[in-house]
Amino acid sequence: MSQESMNPEISSDDRLWAALAYVFSPLVPIILMFMDDKKNRPFIKANNMQALILGIITAVTSAFCIGILVWFYQLYCAYQAYQGQTVNVPVLTDFCKNQGWA
């Protein structure tokens, strides 16, 4: 059973924007924070801040080989988001929720 049929609040547009936030981070998450119609959607909001932080981590660690690994992990997160699944990044998800960002 697909996630979309389990949660009708997640539209295909939400899934696409969440996936794009992971693939083109940190640019798309910053743009999404300024789009009033997108930033308050629960699924986008839950994924956007995680994608932004992962993008920053990738940019900082890009001088090292670990940056490439983080980017591949971002692609995996993008795939999960496009499938309509809530992405749970270890440590980062709890941090974002405790800050009230997601």
Z-matrix of the N, CA and C atoms (Angstrom, degrees):
N
C 1 1.447
C 2 1.519 1 108.61
N 3 1.306 2 118.60 1 133.29
C 4 1.463 3 121.31 2 -177.12
C 5 1.518 4 111.09 3 -77.72
N 6 1.325 5 114.91 4 156.16
C 7 1.456 6 120.72 5 179.64
C 8 1.516 7 111.01 6 -66.40
N 9 1.347 8 118.26 7 -32.93
C 10 1.446 9 120.80 8 -177.61
C 11 1.519 10 111.17 9 -63.23
N 12 1.320 11 117.38 10 -38.79
C 13 1.458 12 119.42 11 178.84
C 14 1.528 13 111.06 12 -72.58
N 15 1.355 14 117.19 13 -24.53
C 16 1.450 15 119.92 14 178.44
C 17 1.526 16 111.05 15 -78.86
N 18 1.331 17 118.52 16 -30.28
C 19 1.451 18 122.52 17 -179.24
C 20 1.525 19 108.62 18 -132.22
N 21 1.324 20 117.97 19 94.12
C 22 1.462 21 120.54 20 -176.21
C 23 1.521 22 113.83 21 -68.94
N 24 1.346 23 118.78 22 -11.07
C 25 1.456 24 121.30 23 178.81
C 26 1.524 25 112.38 24 -71.27
N 27 1.326 26 117.99 25 -20.65
C 28 1.463 27 121.86 26 -178.62
C 29 1.521 28 108.44 27 -89.20
N 30 1.313 29 116.13 28 109.90
C 31 1.461 30 120.22 29 179.69
C 32 1.530 31 109.70 30 -88.76
N 33 1.312 32 115.96 31 167.93
C 34 1.461 33 119.81 32 177.47
C 35 1.529 34 110.38 33 -65.32
N 36 1.326 35 116.81 34 -30.80
C 37 1.460 36 121.08 35 176.04
C 38 1.533 37 110.68 36 -65.03
N 39 1.326 38 116.85 37 -41.75
C 40 1.469 39 120.95 38 177.00
C 41 1.523 40 110.81 39 -60.97
N 42 1.314 41 116.16 40 -44.65
C 43 1.467 42 120.13 41 -179.26
C 44 1.515 43 111.16 42 -63.91
N 45 1.335 44 116.82 43 -40.66
C 46 1.457 45 120.91 44 -179.96
C 47 1.527 46 111.20 45 -64.53
N 48 1.332 47 117.28 46 -46.68
C 49 1.467 48 119.99 47 -179.83
C 50 1.517 49 111.58 48 -64.91
N 51 1.325 50 118.05 49 -37.34
C 52 1.466 51 120.59 50 178.22
C 53 1.526 52 110.29 51 -65.32
N 54 1.324 53 116.84 52 -42.02
C 55 1.470 54 119.94 53 178.41
C 56 1.524 55 110.95 54 -65.79
N 57 1.329 56 117.57 55 -42.12
C 58 1.462 57 120.76 56 178.83
C 59 1.524 58 111.58 57 -64.24
N 60 1.329 59 116.28 58 -32.07
C 61 1.462 60 120.17 59 178.51
C 62 1.524 61 110.94 60 -62.92
N 63 1.325 62 117.13 61 -36.96
C 64 1.467 63 119.94 62 178.62
C 65 1.528 64 111.53 63 -75.64
N 66 1.328 65 117.46 64 -41.53
C 67 1.462 66 120.43 65 -175.38
C 68 1.526 67 111.63 66 -70.16
N 69 1.332 68 116.62 67 -43.35
C 70 1.465 69 120.65 68 -175.55
C 71 1.525 70 112.02 69 -109.58
N 72 1.313 71 115.04 70 41.60
C 73 1.457 72 120.40 71 179.93
C 74 1.511 73 109.05 72 -82.21
N 75 1.275 74 120.71 73 144.63
C 76 1.458 75 131.53 74 6.58
C 77 1.532 76 114.73 75 -92.73
N 78 1.322 77 119.12 76 4.27
C 79 1.457 78 121.30 77 -176.11
C 80 1.535 79 112.92 78 -66.68
N 81 1.324 80 117.85 79 -53.39
C 82 1.471 81 120.85 80 -177.06
C 83 1.528 82 111.98 81 -64.83
N 84 1.337 83 120.64 82 -42.21
C 85 1.465 84 118.02 83 176.97
C 86 1.528 85 113.64 84 -59.07
N 87 1.329 86 116.68 85 -36.00
C 88 1.466 87 119.25 86 177.71
C 89 1.524 88 110.12 87 -67.13
N 90 1.321 89 117.14 88 -41.83
C 91 1.466 90 120.85 89 178.11
C 92 1.525 91 110.38 90 -62.97
N 93 1.334 92 117.02 91 -41.89
C 94 1.466 93 120.72 92 -179.67
C 95 1.521 94 112.44 93 -63.49
N 96 1.321 95 117.03 94 -29.13
C 97 1.466 96 119.83 95 179.76
C 98 1.524 97 111.68 96 -68.88
N 99 1.332 98 117.45 97 -18.34
C 100 1.460 99 121.07 98 178.93
C 101 1.528 100 113.17 99 -100.48
N 102 1.320 101 118.05 100 -5.61
C 103 1.471 102 121.39 101 179.01
C 104 1.529 103 108.57 102 -92.98
N 105 1.328 104 116.08 103 107.31
C 106 1.462 105 120.85 104 -174.58
C 107 1.523 106 113.38 105 -59.37
N 108 1.332 107 117.35 106 -38.03
C 109 1.457 108 119.25 107 -177.83
C 110 1.529 109 112.87 108 -74.10
N 111 1.325 110 117.71 109 -18.55
C 112 1.473 111 120.84 110 -177.95
C 113 1.520 112 113.30 111 -100.47
N 114 1.327 113 117.33 112 -36.95
C 115 1.465 114 119.23 113 -170.69
C 116 1.525 115 113.65 114 -67.33
N 117 1.315 116 118.51 115 -19.17
C 118 1.466 117 120.96 116 -179.49
C 119 1.520 118 113.63 117 -98.84
N 120 1.333 119 117.79 118 0.48
C 121 1.463 120 120.41 119 176.09
C 122 1.534 121 108.03 120 -72.79
N 123 1.327 122 118.89 121 127.28
C 124 1.474 123 121.36 122 -173.85
C 125 1.530 124 114.40 123 -56.59
N 126 1.322 125 118.29 124 -42.81
C 127 1.464 126 120.51 125 -177.17
C 128 1.528 127 110.78 126 -69.31
N 129 1.325 128 116.87 127 -41.83
C 130 1.465 129 120.34 128 178.34
C 131 1.518 130 110.05 129 -66.80
N 132 1.319 131 116.51 130 -43.27
C 133 1.460 132 120.80 131 -179.41
C 134 1.526 133 111.37 132 -61.00
N 135 1.327 134 116.91 133 -40.22
C 136 1.465 135 121.29 134 -179.15
C 137 1.523 136 111.75 135 -65.77
N 138 1.318 137 117.78 136 -32.03
C 139 1.461 138 120.99 137 -177.47
C 140 1.526 139 113.38 138 -95.33
N 141 1.313 140 117.35 139 -26.30
C 142 1.461 141 120.89 140 -171.34
C 143 1.531 142 113.25 141 -63.44
N 144 1.303 143 118.03 142 -49.20
C 145 1.463 144 119.70 143 -176.65
C 146 1.530 145 111.16 144 -67.82
N 147 1.337 146 116.67 145 -37.40
C 148 1.467 147 119.70 146 175.98
C 149 1.517 148 110.31 147 -61.19
N 150 1.335 149 116.36 148 -43.00
C 151 1.463 150 120.54 149 179.59
C 152 1.518 151 110.88 150 -63.91
N 153 1.326 152 116.82 151 -40.07
C 154 1.464 153 120.44 152 179.14
C 155 1.530 154 111.02 153 -62.43
N 156 1.312 155 116.64 154 -46.92
C 157 1.471 156 120.32 155 -179.26
C 158 1.529 157 110.80 156 -66.10
N 159 1.335 158 117.43 157 -40.87
C 160 1.467 159 119.69 158 176.98
C 161 1.527 160 110.92 159 -63.04
N 162 1.329 161 117.07 160 -37.92
C 163 1.458 162 120.56 161 177.70
C 164 1.509 163 112.20 162 -64.31
N 165 1.317 164 116.25 163 -39.68
C 166 1.468 165 120.10 164 177.67
C 167 1.523 166 110.09 165 -66.21
N 168 1.336 167 116.48 166 -42.52
C 169 1.468 168 120.05 167 177.39
C 170 1.531 169 110.21 168 -61.02
N 171 1.319 170 117.09 169 -41.14
C 172 1.463 171 120.72 170 178.62
C 173 1.519 172 110.92 171 -63.57
N 174 1.326 173 117.12 172 -42.97
C 175 1.466 174 120.67 173 -179.84
C 176 1.527 175 111.25 174 -64.55
N 177 1.318 176 116.56 175 -40.85
C 178 1.467 177 120.25 176 -178.80
C 179 1.524 178 110.95 177 -69.93
N 180 1.308 179 117.01 178 -38.96
C 181 1.468 180 120.15 179 -176.21
C 182 1.527 181 112.77 180 -93.34
N 183 1.333 182 117.36 181 7.47
C 184 1.465 183 119.09 182 -176.49
C 185 1.526 184 112.67 183 -66.41
N 186 1.315 185 117.49 184 -21.20
C 187 1.465 186 120.38 185 176.88
C 188 1.527 187 110.61 186 -71.73
N 189 1.297 188 116.69 187 -17.78
C 190 1.454 189 122.09 188 -179.91
C 191 1.522 190 108.66 189 -108.94
N 192 1.290 191 117.25 190 164.22
C 193 1.468 192 121.33 191 179.76
C 194 1.523 193 112.07 192 -65.78
N 195 1.319 194 117.60 193 -22.78
C 196 1.458 195 120.10 194 -177.49
C 197 1.534 196 111.60 195 -67.15
N 198 1.329 197 117.69 196 -24.45
C 199 1.460 198 121.11 197 177.75
C 200 1.515 199 112.15 198 -60.80
N 201 1.323 200 116.52 199 -37.30
C 202 1.462 201 121.37 200 177.96
C 203 1.526 202 110.09 201 -66.36
N 204 1.324 203 116.66 202 -40.74
C 205 1.466 204 120.35 203 178.85
C 206 1.530 205 111.20 204 -64.84
N 207 1.325 206 116.31 205 -40.36
C 208 1.465 207 119.85 206 178.64
C 209 1.522 208 109.68 207 -65.26
N 210 1.334 209 117.88 208 -37.87
C 211 1.458 210 120.58 209 179.14
C 212 1.531 211 110.87 210 -65.39
N 213 1.336 212 117.72 211 -40.06
C 214 1.463 213 119.74 212 175.88
C 215 1.525 214 111.06 213 -64.08
N 216 1.325 215 116.71 214 -36.01
C 217 1.464 216 119.88 215 175.72
C 218 1.528 217 110.38 216 -64.87
N 219 1.325 218 116.90 217 -36.74
C 220 1.461 219 120.52 218 176.47
C 221 1.525 220 110.63 219 -62.42
N 222 1.326 221 117.39 220 -39.74
C 223 1.464 222 120.02 221 177.36
C 224 1.521 223 110.87 222 -62.81
N 225 1.318 224 116.84 223 -39.81
C 226 1.463 225 120.58 224 176.88
C 227 1.530 226 110.44 225 -63.48
N 228 1.332 227 117.24 226 -42.37
C 229 1.467 228 121.20 227 177.21
C 230 1.517 229 111.00 228 -63.50
N 231 1.334 230 116.97 229 -37.92
C 232 1.461 231 121.10 230 177.46
C 233 1.519 232 110.46 231 -62.50
N 234 1.322 233 116.95 232 -41.98
C 235 1.462 234 120.90 233 177.84
C 236 1.526 235 110.58 234 -61.84
N 237 1.326 236 117.04 235 -44.81
C 238 1.461 237 120.25 236 178.43
C 239 1.523 238 111.22 237 -61.66
N 240 1.325 239 117.14 238 -43.42
C 241 1.462 240 121.16 239 -179.72
C 242 1.522 241 110.58 240 -64.26
N 243 1.325 242 117.35 241 -39.64
C 244 1.457 243 120.16 242 179.56
C 245 1.520 244 111.59 243 -67.54
N 246 1.319 245 116.76 244 -27.32
C 247 1.459 246 120.90 245 176.18
C 248 1.524 247 111.78 246 -77.53
N 249 1.333 248 117.24 247 -6.14
C 250 1.460 249 121.56 248 179.02
C 251 1.512 250 113.61 249 88.96
N 252 1.312 251 117.38 250 9.48
C 253 1.451 252 121.49 251 179.75
C 254 1.519 253 109.76 252 -88.39
N 255 1.315 254 116.13 253 145.57
C 256 1.454 255 120.39 254 175.23
C 257 1.518 256 108.48 255 -75.94
N 258 1.319 257 116.09 256 124.97
C 259 1.459 258 121.60 257 -177.40
C 260 1.520 259 108.65 258 -82.59
N 261 1.324 260 115.80 259 129.35
C 262 1.449 261 121.63 260 178.79
C 263 1.526 262 108.42 261 -118.22
N 264 1.333 263 115.41 262 99.20
C 265 1.463 264 121.75 263 179.01
C 266 1.525 265 107.20 264 -88.34
N 267 1.331 266 118.12 265 124.41
C 268 1.465 267 119.56 266 -179.41
C 269 1.530 268 111.56 267 -53.79
N 270 1.288 269 116.81 268 136.54
C 271 1.460 270 127.41 269 179.20
C 272 1.536 271 111.30 270 69.83
N 273 1.304 272 118.39 271 -46.70
C 274 1.456 273 122.67 272 -175.27
C 275 1.524 274 112.81 273 -67.14
N 276 1.317 275 117.98 274 -39.90
C 277 1.460 276 121.23 275 179.86
C 278 1.522 277 110.92 276 -63.09
N 279 1.324 278 116.88 277 -46.88
C 280 1.461 279 120.00 278 178.76
C 281 1.519 280 111.54 279 -64.13
N 282 1.324 281 117.42 280 -38.34
C 283 1.459 282 120.97 281 179.08
C 284 1.532 283 110.60 282 -62.48
N 285 1.320 284 116.73 283 -45.92
C 286 1.474 285 121.16 284 -179.62
C 287 1.527 286 111.19 285 -64.04
N 288 1.325 287 116.87 286 -40.74
C 289 1.465 288 120.21 287 179.70
C 290 1.526 289 111.19 288 -68.19
N 291 1.335 290 117.63 289 -40.20
C 292 1.468 291 120.82 290 179.45
C 293 1.534 292 111.84 291 -66.64
N 294 1.330 293 117.74 292 -28.36
C 295 1.455 294 121.80 293 178.26
C 296 1.533 295 111.26 294 -82.29
N 297 1.341 296 117.31 295 -11.18
C 298 1.456 297 121.39 296 -178.19
C 299 1.515 298 112.98 297 82.01
N 300 1.321 299 117.90 298 17.37
C 301 1.457 300 122.68 299 -178.82
C 302 1.521 301 112.45 300 -85.35
N 303 1.303 302 117.39 301 -18.29
C 304 1.472 303 119.96 302 -177.27
C 305 1.512 304 109.79 303 -130.47
